Amino acid sequence: MIPVMRPLLGEEEALAAAEAVRSGWVAQGPRVREFEEAFAASVGARHGVAVSSCTTGLHLAVHLLGVGPGDEVVVPSLSFIATANAVRYTGATPVFADVDAATGNLTAATVEPVLTARTRAVMVVHQAGVPADVEALKALCEPRGIPVIEDAACAAGSTYQGKPVGTNAVLAAWSFHPRKLLTTGEGGMVTTDDADWAVRLKRLREHGMSVSAADRHHGGSAVIEQYLETAFNYRMTDIQAAVGLVQLSKLDAIIARRRELAARYHELLAGVPGVTAVRDPEYGTTNYQSFWVWLPGEAPDRQEILAGLAERGVSARRGIMASHLEPAYEGHPGAPLPVTEAFTARTLILPLFHDMTNDDQDTVVSALSETLHTPHLTVRG
Ligand SMILES: Cc1ncc(COP(=O)(O)O)c(C=O)c1O
């Protein structure tokens, strides 16, 4: 079976993790600090705050802004459900805005109609690594005093206006889940240019402590910490950070390979009528975290297509989910989301991973072509 994704993990990561274990310091410590600095530098941010996942990072970002009950935060429904859930954790209401069909992202035009007097933030997702037009959103939101938070879970190494996604972000949250390009098993990061926010985020991820456990341990004199506010345990471990540092050193090569494979997919898919694949928007480049395709309008049911691909040895995935269609959001009020609903129903994610071969890609494309162009009953065998 050709998998949809396979993380690029090798001996170097195993050794780095083992060294962290042998050092005797496995909780958040020097390796986390080193990883924070290296990752923040790689995305052009002044500060990085490592956390246990992107979900917890997004939660900290909205919490930091003082978002709470009675407030609204605009998010895309077309995203992994964690985007919307992070808003709910604060007691605020996620307000779903529709997306652009080409990028899968919020735009100023889709966000403007859902802004209200209660909007406290807009959380824009760089969906599947495709950069969103953040400056256009900031031009809409900042004059109204609404900060734009970037859910950059999938976007490490994508670029926007010639710079890494995340440069100049007010607050951006990143994921290191194995489905992403750079993995620490589980893990995440919040980046910001604001030094005071970075200090507070570090406190919020560690129980509200005035001095971190690592600093207390490594400092010479006995320091008694205070707990300055009710906070969370969202820490990353030094074992994860050790793996992350090795992964970060491979990121450029991972992106180059994914873009090479994506270019080859574009060539091959040109021969499959009606299929449109994800591409760079004119203002940036994607890291192709996921390679999604729009299916032709007359295509068989998506479940049938997934089954047809599986029969041919290809593990694909449904397109990006629409959070508002999940039971957890049943009855959640909101405006119609026609592009989101079409996007989730009519897109598929095809396999793309670093050591994918030309043969693998040929198999994927011919399986897709056969499945799309074979009558329904034949697909089922
Ligand atoms: C857009 C988006 N936001 C948030 C998340 C959550 O990331 P994590 O698994 O690190 O919590 C994901 C994960 O898939 C995602 O795709």
PDBQT file of the ligand as one rigid body, heavy atoms in Angstrom, charges set to zero:
ROOT
HETATM    1  C1  LIG A 401      -4.738  23.524  10.505  1.00  0.00    +0.000 C 
HETATM    2  C2  LIG A 401      -4.442  22.738  11.740  1.00  0.00    +0.000 A 
HETATM    3  N1  LIG A 401      -4.501  23.321  12.943  1.00  0.00    +0.000 NA
HETATM    4  C3  LIG A 401      -4.230  22.648  14.066  1.00  0.00    +0.000 A 
HETATM    5  C4  LIG A 401      -3.875  21.325  14.042  1.00  0.00    +0.000 A 
HETATM    6  C5  LIG A 401      -3.592  20.613  15.321  1.00  0.00    +0.000 C 
HETATM    7  O1  LIG A 401      -2.239  20.270  15.431  1.00  0.00    +0.000 OA
HETATM    8  P1  LIG A 401      -1.726  19.310  16.604  1.00  0.00    +0.000 P 
HETATM    9  O2  LIG A 401      -2.026  17.919  16.197  1.00  0.00    +0.000 OA
HETATM   10  O3  LIG A 401      -0.247  19.584  16.686  1.00  0.00    +0.000 OA
HETATM   11  O4  LIG A 401      -2.439  19.720  17.839  1.00  0.00    +0.000 OA
HETATM   12  C6  LIG A 401      -3.773  20.662  12.823  1.00  0.00    +0.000 A 
HETATM   13  C7  LIG A 401      -3.426  19.243  12.776  1.00  0.00    +0.000 C 
HETATM   14  O5  LIG A 401      -3.655  18.537  11.837  1.00  0.00    +0.000 OA
HETATM   15  C8  LIG A 401      -4.066  21.374  11.638  1.00  0.00    +0.000 A 
HETATM   16  O6  LIG A 401      -4.018  20.793  10.435  1.00  0.00    +0.000 OA
ENDROOT
TORSDOF 0
